[in-house]
């Protein structure tokens, strides 16, 4: 049943005054602000408060200003202030910050927050459920789980400060246009250990409570997302109550609907109390196990903390078994093979090869042994024939030794298979999946080192691969024989103290390291290092490193004529000395331009002949300006799949029309 806010407020006003204590906020503690804010339209409205767009004239910025609705009884004002002060105590990137708190000239309390643009998580889920292609492209399953992990981080932070939210649902989570995840509306939240004031707390604690009341006026939360102990007010609320709601939220993100959607209010409450959890069809057993554990009817059967729930999801996304599914040996093996497909295949083939060769040679050796025994028996019967048989026995022994050498040769072949796998990872796959490839290469090198501890070339390869990952400390700990890589050893000793907490150099120090490369053999090493660095630190400004590598590849270049606007993603090349935009050493190179590590939407050439267009046709540029250069358009332009606009001069345009009279590409003539 629905209760009007005025009637509800008057009904409990006496109860509120009796229960008021030192924990309640007094309106006398706040000054009246009548000039600071210029209030505009209402942008959102809850059960008991309105959110206005407002101009903060003191700070000259636009904010969101929350006030109680006009028809709300004044007995709710202190509860309104309590929500604001409690939220203000939580300083976390994924919790909506509170800026100011005070009274308007009408005597109404208010508080201000950031005015965020974007969608609520509820809107996003509805768009996904409706099959909106734009939202389906942006919010795939991996991105939704990433959003959920950020929510877990915020709730874990609140729990660390002894605050539980008690109303986690999609409507209370805001997703910004730039990926921000903010948890809002802490009106139902509770400080662990604070007096609950049963009657008062159940009735007045949340300004938006009227949205979620049942016919008994005892429910604090949102049916379908609230835990069983929130329905039965006799049981205490705890951190496990939020864990239950998080599991409901995870179910909604995966299924695009709430666990108990479609049921009546009474049926939803009944299913929640009985612990009857709908099964997630077409989803792995691991995810269902995690959700079932987090939504257990008894709080003691749920995860002990939000961090534990988050780690379970990380285990699942990384290909490991979750604790909730209680995976057996077979499942663990399947997951291991899935995580290490390439290595598992190579090892399986190697084992089969070794087994077959071993069985073959053992059979041959056993046959020779039986032959020797027969000859020896004959020699006892005929001494003269024994001499001849002895000679045959010696020949058989020689043959056996020859077969043994073949077995050892097969061992060397297996070693070669390992080397081939390692070279594939460190020389080919490193450009596409740097982190995974380097992990596999280093792991296999260490495995070989256990089998061949005295192989000096293994140390050389380890130093080379560690250097790609900037693992300078590991290089310095090796018992090495580094004649072929002495320059890398010296550089690792020099730059190890400059590594940051993430185990990487700053872009500035990285660029300095590249400038110290003195031999051509390091041309491709620089590109491999940047591929790995970019995957580990993609948000960094990589222009200094790209410039250093271009200088390495173009020694005659004076480092002038290269400009990059990071805001417009506009790159300008105005130097004839830049001949190589991809590696000049065409052995196991990526064949791609080094400019790919800069986000380039527009590329302009000025007064230069420029490098060959073929070197940059893998860039995802939208605009190419050749008008101020002597570069002539030719067939390579057809390989720019993302090109939308081409800027040419009159001479270039005339040639373009001759070559491509039917081209649909937008061409601008300067």
C-alpha positions in Angstrom: 0.0 0.0 0.0 1.2 3.6 -0.6 1.5 6.1 2.2 1.4 9.9 1.6 4.6 11.6 2.9 2.7 14.2 5.0 0.5 11.7 6.8 3.5 9.4 7.4 5.6 12.2 8.8 2.9 13.4 11.2 2.2 9.9 12.3 5.8 9.4 13.5 6.6 12.9 14.6 6.1 12.2 18.3 8.1 8.9 18.0 10.9 10.9 16.4 11.0 13.5 19.2 11.2 10.8 21.9 14.0 8.9 20.1 16.1 12.0 19.3 19.6 11.8 20.8 23.0 13.2 20.5 23.4 11.3 17.2 20.6 13.3 15.5 21.6 16.4 13.5 20.2 19.8 14.7 19.2 22.4 12.1 20.6 25.0 14.5 24.1 23.9 13.6 23.9 25.2 10.0 23.9 28.7 8.6 21.3 30.0 6.2 22.7 30.4 2.6 20.5 32.6 0.5 22.9 34.1 -2.0 25.4 31.4 -2.9 23.3 29.1 -5.0 21.1 29.9 -8.0 18.7 27.0 -8.3 17.4 25.9 -11.7 15.3 23.0 -12.9 14.7 19.7 -11.1 16.8 17.0 -12.8 15.7 14.0 -10.6 13.2 13.3 -7.9 13.1 10.6 -5.2 10.4 9.6 -2.8 11.1 12.5 -0.4 13.7 14.7 -2.1 14.3 16.6 -5.3 17.6 17.1 -7.0 18.0 20.4 -8.7 20.6 21.7 -11.1 22.2 24.7 -9.4 24.9 27.3 -10.0 27.4 27.7 -7.1 28.1 31.4 -7.5 31.0 31.3 -5.0 32.9 28.6 -6.9 31.4 29.4 -10.3 30.5 25.8 -11.1 27.3 23.8 -11.7 26.3 21.3 -9.0 23.5 19.0 -8.0 21.5 20.4 -5.0 19.3 18.1 -3.0 16.4 19.4 -0.9 13.4 17.7 0.8 10.2 18.0 -1.1 7.9 20.9 -0.1 5.2 18.6 1.3 7.6 16.6 3.5 7.1 17.0 7.3 9.9 18.9 9.0 10.4 15.9 11.3 12.3 14.3 8.4 14.9 17.2 8.1 17.4 15.7 10.6 17.3 12.4 8.8 17.9 14.2 5.5 21.0 15.9 7.1 22.2 12.6 8.6 22.3 11.0 5.1 24.4 13.9 3.8 26.9 13.9 6.7 27.3 10.1 6.6 27.9 10.2 2.8 30.4 13.1 3.2 32.5 10.8 5.5 33.1 8.4 2.7 35.9 9.7 0.5 36.2 7.2 -2.4 36.4 7.6 -6.2 33.3 5.4 -6.7 31.1 7.1 -4.0 29.2 10.4 -4.9 31.1 13.2 -3.0 29.2 15.8 -0.9 30.4 19.4 -1.2 28.3 21.5 1.0 25.5 21.2 3.6 23.3 24.0 5.0 19.9 25.7 5.1 18.0 27.6 2.5 16.2 30.9 3.3 13.0 28.9 3.6 14.5 26.9 6.5 14.8 23.7 4.4 18.1 21.8 4.6 20.1 21.1 1.5 23.3 19.4 0.4 25.3 19.7 -2.9 27.0 17.1 -4.9 28.7 16.7 -8.3 26.4 17.1 -11.2 27.3 14.0 -13.3 26.2 13.3 -16.9 25.6 9.8 -17.9 23.1 7.0 -17.2 22.0 5.1 -14.2 22.9 1.4 -14.2 19.2 0.7 -14.3 18.9 2.6 -17.6 21.9 0.8 -19.1 20.5 -2.7 -18.1 17.1 -1.8 -19.6 18.8 -0.7 -22.9 20.8 -4.0 -22.9 17.6 -5.9 -22.3 15.9 -4.1 -25.2 18.8 -5.1 -27.5 20.1 -1.5 -28.1 23.1 -2.1 -30.4 25.0 1.0 -29.2 24.8 -0.1 -25.5 25.6 -3.8 -26.4 28.8 -2.7 -28.1 29.9 -0.5 -25.1 28.8 -2.7 -22.2 29.8 -6.3 -23.0 30.0 -8.9 -20.2 33.7 -8.1 -19.4 32.9 -4.3 -19.1 29.8 -5.1 -16.8 32.0 -7.2 -14.6 34.6 -4.4 -14.5 31.8 -2.0 -13.4 30.7 -4.5 -10.7 34.3 -4.8 -9.4 34.4 -1.0 -9.0 31.2 -1.1 -7.1 32.7 -3.8 -4.9 35.7 -1.6 -4.2 33.4 1.2 -3.0 31.3 -1.0 -0.8 34.5 -2.6 0.6 35.8 0.9 1.4 32.5 1.7 3.2 32.6 -1.5 5.2 36.2 -0.7 6.2 34.7 2.5 7.7 31.9 0.5 9.4 29.2 1.7 7.1 26.8 -0.6 5.3 24.7 0.7 2.4 21.5 -1.5 2.7 20.0 -0.3 -0.6 22.4 -1.5 -3.4 20.4 -1.6 -6.7 20.9 -0.4 -10.3 18.9 2.8 -9.7 21.4 3.9 -7.1 24.5 3.6 -9.3 25.5 6.3 -11.8 27.7 5.5 -14.9 29.4 8.5 -16.3 30.2 9.2 -20.0 33.9 8.6 -19.3 33.5 5.3 -17.4 33.0 6.8 -13.9 31.1 4.5 -11.5 29.4 6.3 -8.6 27.3 4.8 -5.8 24.6 7.3 -4.7 21.8 7.5 -2.2 23.2 6.3 1.2 19.9 7.2 2.8 19.3 3.6 4.1 22.9 3.2 5.2 23.8 2.3 8.7 26.9 2.7 10.9 27.8 -0.7 12.4 27.5 -0.5 16.1 25.2 2.5 16.1 21.9 2.2 17.9 19.2 1.0 15.6 16.1 2.6 17.4 13.9 -0.1 15.8 10.7 1.8 15.4 12.2 5.2 14.5 15.0 3.8 12.4 12.7 1.6 10.4 10.3 4.5 9.7 12.5 7.6 9.4 16.1 6.6 8.5 15.8 7.1 4.7 14.4 10.1 3.0 13.4 7.8 0.1 11.9 5.2 2.3 8.4 5.7 1.0 9.5 4.1 -2.3 10.1 0.8 -0.5 7.5 0.4 2.2 5.4 -2.8 2.4 1.9 -3.0 3.8 3.5 -3.4 7.3 5.7 -0.3 7.0 8.6 -2.4 8.3 10.8 -3.0 5.2 14.0 -1.0 4.9 15.4 -1.7 1.4 14.3 -2.6 -2.1 12.4 -5.9 -2.6 14.3 -8.1 -5.0 17.7 -6.7 -3.9 17.3 -6.7 -0.1 18.5 -9.6 2.0 16.3 -11.9 4.1 17.4 -10.2 7.4 16.2 -6.8 6.0 12.7 -8.2 5.6 12.7 -9.6 9.2 13.6 -6.5 11.3 14.3 -8.8 14.3 17.6 -9.9 12.7 20.5 -7.6 12.7 21.8 -6.1 9.4 25.5 -6.6 8.7 28.1 -6.4 5.9 26.7 -9.7 4.6 23.4 -7.9 3.9 25.3 -5.7 1.3 27.0 -8.9 -0.1 23.6 -10.4 -0.7 22.5 -7.2 -2.6 25.7 -7.2 -4.6 25.0 -10.8 -5.7 21.5 -9.7 -6.8 23.1 -6.9 -8.7 25.6 -9.3 -10.4 22.7 -11.5 -11.4 20.9 -8.5 -12.9 24.1 -7.5 -14.9 24.4 -11.0 -16.4 20.7 -11.7 -17.0 19.5 -8.1 -17.7 16.8 -8.5 -15.2 16.6 -8.8 -11.4 16.6 -12.3 -9.7 12.9 -12.0 -8.7 11.6 -9.8 -11.5 8.0 -10.6 -12.6 6.8 -11.6 -9.1 4.4 -9.7 -6.9 5.7 -7.9 -3.9 4.5 -10.5 -1.4 5.9 -13.3 -3.6 9.2 -11.6 -4.0 9.5 -11.2 -0.2 8.5 -14.8 0.3 11.1 -16.1 -2.2 13.8 -13.9 -0.6 12.9 -15.2 2.9 12.9 -18.8 1.8 16.3 -18.4 0.0 14.9 -19.7 -3.3 17.4 -18.3 -5.9 16.6 -18.6 -9.6 19.3 -20.5 -11.6 21.3 -18.5 -14.2 20.7 -20.6 -17.4 23.4 -20.6 -20.1 26.0 -19.3 -17.7 28.9 -21.3 -16.2 28.6 -23.3 -13.0 31.2 -21.1 -11.4 29.1 -17.9 -11.7 26.0 -19.7 -10.4 28.1 -21.0 -7.5 29.4 -17.5 -6.6 25.9 -16.0 -6.8 24.3 -18.8 -4.7 27.0 -18.5 -2.0 26.6 -14.7 -1.8 22.8 -15.0 -1.7 22.7 -17.7 0.9 19.7 -17.4 3.3 22.0 -17.5 6.4 24.4 -14.6 6.5 27.1 -16.8 8.0 27.0 -19.0 4.8 27.9 -16.0 2.6 31.3 -14.6 1.8 33.0 -13.0 4.8 33.8 -9.8 2.9 33.2 -7.9 -0.3 36.9 -8.3 -1.1 36.4 -12.1 -1.0 33.5 -11.8 -3.4 35.5 -9.6 -5.7 38.5 -12.0 -5.7 36.1 -14.8 -6.7 35.1 -12.9 -9.8 38.7 -12.1 -10.6 39.5 -15.8 -10.3 36.7 -16.6 -12.8 37.7 -13.9 -15.3 41.4 -15.0 -15.1 40.5 -18.6 -15.8 40.9 -20.0 -12.3 38.4 -22.0 -10.2 36.3 -20.2 -7.7 36.1 -21.4 -4.1 32.3 -21.5 -4.3 32.2 -24.1 -7.1 34.5 -26.5 -5.1 36.1 -27.6 -8.3 37.6 -31.1 -8.5 40.9 -32.2 -10.0 39.4 -32.6 -13.4 37.9 -29.1 -13.5 41.2 -27.6 -12.2 43.0 -29.5 -15.0 40.5 -28.2 -17.7 41.0 -24.6 -16.4 44.8 -25.0 -16.4 44.7 -26.2 -20.1 42.4 -23.4 -21.0 44.7 -20.8 -19.5 47.8 -22.3 -21.1 46.6 -23.6 -24.5 49.8 -23.1 -26.4 52.1 -24.5 -23.7 49.9 -27.4 -23.0 49.8 -28.4 -26.7 53.6 -28.2 -27.0 54.1 -30.2 -23.8 51.6 -32.8 -24.8 53.2 -33.3 -28.2 56.6 -33.4 -26.6 55.5 -36.0 -24.1 54.0 -38.2 -26.8 57.1 -37.9 -28.9 59.5 -38.7 -26.0 57.3 -41.7 -24.9 57.1 -43.1 -28.5 60.9 -42.7 -29.0 61.7 -44.2 -25.6 59.4 -47.2 -26.2 60.8 -47.8 -29.6 64.5 -47.7 -28.5 63.8 -49.8 -25.4 62.2 -52.4 -27.7 65.2 -52.3 -30.0 67.6 -52.6 -27.1 65.7 -55.5 -25.5 65.9 -57.3 -28.8 69.6 -56.9 -29.0 70.0 -58.1 -25.4 68.0 -61.2 -26.2 70.2 -61.8 -29.3 73.4 -61.5 -27.1 72.0 -64.0 -24.7 71.3 -66.5 -27.5 74.9 -66.1 -28.9 76.3 -66.7 -25.4 74.4 -69.9 -25.1 75.6 -71.1 -28.4 79.2 -70.3 -27.5 78.9 -72.7 -24.5 78.2 -75.5 -27.0 80.7 -74.6 -29.6 83.9 -72.8 -28.6 84.9 -72.1 -32.1 81.6 -70.4 -32.9 81.9 -68.5 -29.6 84.7 -66.3 -31.1 82.5 -65.4 -34.0 79.5 -64.8 -31.8 81.5 -62.6 -29.5 82.4 -60.5 -32.4 78.7 -60.2 -33.3 78.0 -59.3 -29.7 80.4 -56.5 -29.8 78.8 -55.3 -33.0 75.4 -55.5 -31.3 76.7 -53.4 -28.4 77.9 -50.8 -30.8 74.5 -50.7 -32.4 72.9 -50.3 -29.0 75.2 -47.4 -28.3 74.2 -45.9 -31.6 70.5 -46.2 -30.7 71.2 -44.6 -27.3 72.8 -41.7 -29.2 69.6 -41.5 -31.2 67.6 -41.2 -27.9 69.8 -38.4 -26.8 69.3 -36.7 -30.2 65.6 -36.9 -29.7 66.1 -35.0 -26.4 67.8 -32.3 -28.3 64.9 -32.2 -30.7 62.5 -31.6 -27.8 64.8 -28.8 -26.6 64.6 -27.3 -30.1 60.8 -27.4 -29.8 61.0 -25.4 -26.6 63.3 -22.9 -28.3 60.9 -22.5 -31.2 58.0 -21.9 -28.8 60.0 -19.3 -26.8 61.1 -17.5 -30.0 57.5 -17.4 -31.2 56.4 -15.7 -28.0 59.3 -13.2 -27.7 59.7 -12.4 -31.4 56.2 -12.7 -32.9 53.4 -12.9 -30.4 54.9 -10.1 -28.3 53.6 -7.5 -30.7 50.0 -8.7 -30.4 49.7 -9.9 -26.7 52.8 -8.6 -25.0 52.1 -9.5 -21.4 50.9 -13.0 -22.0 53.7 -13.7 -24.5 56.5 -12.5 -22.3 55.1 -14.4 -19.3 55.1 -17.6 -21.4 58.5 -17.0 -22.8 60.1 -16.4 -19.4 58.3 -19.3 -17.8 59.6 -21.7 -20.5 63.1 -20.3 -20.3 63.1 -21.0 -16.5 61.8 -24.5 -17.1 64.7 -25.2 -19.6 67.2 -23.7 -17.2 66.2 -26.4 -14.6 66.9 -29.1 -17.2 70.1 -27.4 -18.6 71.5 -25.3 -15.7 74.9 -24.9 -17.4 73.6 -23.6 -20.7 75.0 -20.1 -21.0 72.7 -19.2 -23.9 69.7 -19.6 -21.7 71.0 -16.8 -19.5 71.4 -14.6 -22.5 67.8 -15.2 -23.6 66.5 -14.6 -20.0 68.4 -11.3 -19.9 66.9 -10.3 -23.2 63.3 -11.2 -22.3 63.6 -9.7 -18.8 64.9 -6.5 -20.4 61.7 -6.3 -22.6 59.6 -6.3 -19.4 62.0 -3.9 -17.6 62.6 -6.6 -14.9 66.1 -5.1 -14.3 66.4 -6.5 -10.7 65.9 -10.0 -12.0 68.7 -9.5 -14.5 71.0 -8.3 -11.8 70.3 -11.5 -9.8 71.2 -13.9 -12.6 74.4 -15.9 -12.4 75.2 -14.9 -16.0 77.7 -15.0 -18.8 76.6 -11.9 -20.6 79.1 -11.2 -23.3 76.5 -11.0 -26.1 74.2 -8.8 -23.9 76.7 -6.9 -21.8 75.1 -3.6 -22.9 71.7 -4.7 -21.5 73.3 -5.9 -18.2 75.0 -2.5 -17.8 71.7 -0.6 -18.6 69.7 -2.8 -16.2 72.1 -1.9 -13.3 71.8 1.8 -14.2 68.1 1.9 -14.5 66.9 -0.6 -11.8 66.9 2.2 -9.1 64.6 4.3 -11.3 61.8 1.7 -11.5 58.5 2.9 -9.9 56.1 1.0 -7.8 54.4 -0.6 -10.8 57.7 -2.1 -11.8 58.1 0.2 -14.8 60.1 3.3 -15.7 58.4 6.7 -16.3 58.0 7.6 -20.0 60.8 10.2 -19.5 63.3 7.6 -18.1 62.2 5.0 -20.7 63.0 7.5 -23.5 66.5 8.1 -22.0 67.1 4.4 -21.9 66.2 4.0 -25.6 68.7 6.8 -26.5 71.5 4.7 -24.9 71.0 1.9 -27.4 74.1 1.9 -29.7 73.8 -1.1 -31.9 71.3 -2.0 -34.7 70.4 -5.3 -33.0 68.4 -3.2 -30.4 66.1 -1.6 -33.1 63.4 -4.3 -32.7 64.1 -4.6 -28.9 62.9 -1.0 -28.5 59.6 -1.7 -30.2 59.0 -4.9 -28.2 59.7 -3.0 -25.0 57.2 -0.3 -26.0 54.6 -2.9 -26.9 54.8 -4.5 -23.4 55.0 -1.0 -21.8 51.9 0.2 -23.6 49.8 -2.8 -22.5 50.9 -2.4 -18.9 50.7 1.5 -18.8 48.4 2.5 -21.6 47.3 5.8 -20.0 50.9 7.2 -20.0 52.1 9.9 -22.3 54.2 7.8 -24.8 55.3 10.7 -27.1 58.8 10.9 -25.5 59.3 7.1 -26.0 58.0 7.2 -29.6 60.3 10.2 -30.4 63.3 8.3 -28.9 62.6 5.2 -31.0 62.1 7.3 -34.2 65.5 8.9 -33.5 67.0 5.4 -33.0 65.6 4.3 -36.4 66.5 7.7 -38.1 69.9 8.7 -36.8 70.2 11.6 -39.2 67.0 13.2 -37.8 67.4 16.3 -35.6 64.2 15.6 -33.7 62.5 18.7 -35.2 59.3 18.7 -37.3 57.3 16.2 -35.1 54.3 17.7 -33.3 51.4 16.0 -31.5 48.3 17.6 -30.1 47.0 15.1 -27.5 43.6 16.9 -27.2 42.8 16.8 -30.9 44.9 13.6 -31.5 46.5 15.5 -34.4 50.0 14.4 -35.5 52.1 16.6 -37.8 55.3 15.5 -39.7 57.5 18.2 -41.2 60.9 16.6 -41.6 62.5 14.9 -44.6 64.9 13.1 -42.3 62.2 10.8 -41.0 62.5 7.9 -43.4 61.6 5.0 -41.2 58.2 5.0 -39.3 58.6 1.2 -38.9 61.6 -0.9 -37.9 64.5 -0.7 -40.5 65.7 -4.1 -39.4 63.3 -6.4 -41.3 63.9 -9.5 -39.2 61.2 -10.7 -36.9 59.8 -7.1 -36.8 56.2 -6.2 -36.3 55.9 -4.6 -39.8 53.7 -1.9 -38.1 54.4 1.8 -37.6 55.7 3.0 -34.2 53.1 5.8 -34.4 50.4 3.2 -33.5 51.2 3.8 -29.8 49.9 7.4 -30.1 46.1 7.9 -30.6 46.1 9.6 -34.0 42.9 10.8 -35.7 44.4 13.3 -38.0 47.9 13.1 -39.8 49.4 16.0 -41.7 52.6 16.2 -43.8 54.1 19.6 -44.3 56.7 20.6 -47.0 58.2 17.1 -47.1 58.4 14.2 -49.4 57.6 12.1 -46.4 58.1 8.4 -45.7 56.3 5.9 -47.8 52.5 5.9 -47.1 52.7 2.1 -46.9 54.5 2.4 -43.5 51.4 4.0 -41.9 48.4 2.3 -43.6 47.8 0.4 -40.3 46.9 3.6 -38.5 43.3 4.2 -37.7 43.4 7.8 -38.9 40.2 9.6 -40.0 41.8 12.5 -41.7 45.0 12.6 -43.9 46.4 16.0 -45.0 48.9 15.8 -47.9 48.2 19.3 -49.3 51.3 20.9 -48.0 53.6 18.1 -49.1 55.0 16.7 -52.3 53.5 13.3 -51.6 51.4 12.0 -54.5 48.3 9.9 -53.8 48.6 6.4 -55.1 47.2 2.9 -54.5 48.3 2.6 -50.9 45.6 5.1 -49.9 43.0 2.4 -50.6 44.4 0.4 -47.6 43.4 3.1 -45.0 40.3 1.3 -43.8 39.3 4.1 -41.3 40.1 7.1 -43.6 37.1 9.4 -43.9 38.6 12.7 -45.2 41.5 13.4 -47.6 43.0 16.9 -48.0 45.0 17.5 -51.2 46.3 20.4 -53.2 45.3 21.1 -56.8 48.1 18.9 -58.4 47.4 16.0 -56.1 43.6 16.3 -56.6 44.0 16.2 -60.4 46.0 13.0 -60.1 43.5 11.6 -57.6 40.6 12.1 -59.9 42.5 10.3 -62.7 43.3 7.3 -60.4 40.0 7.1 -58.5 37.2 8.7 -60.6 34.5 6.8 -58.7 36.0 7.1 -55.2 33.4 7.8 -52.4 36.1 9.2 -50.1 35.5 12.8 -49.0 38.3 15.0 -50.6 39.0 18.6 -49.7 41.2 20.7 -52.0 43.4 23.5 -50.7 
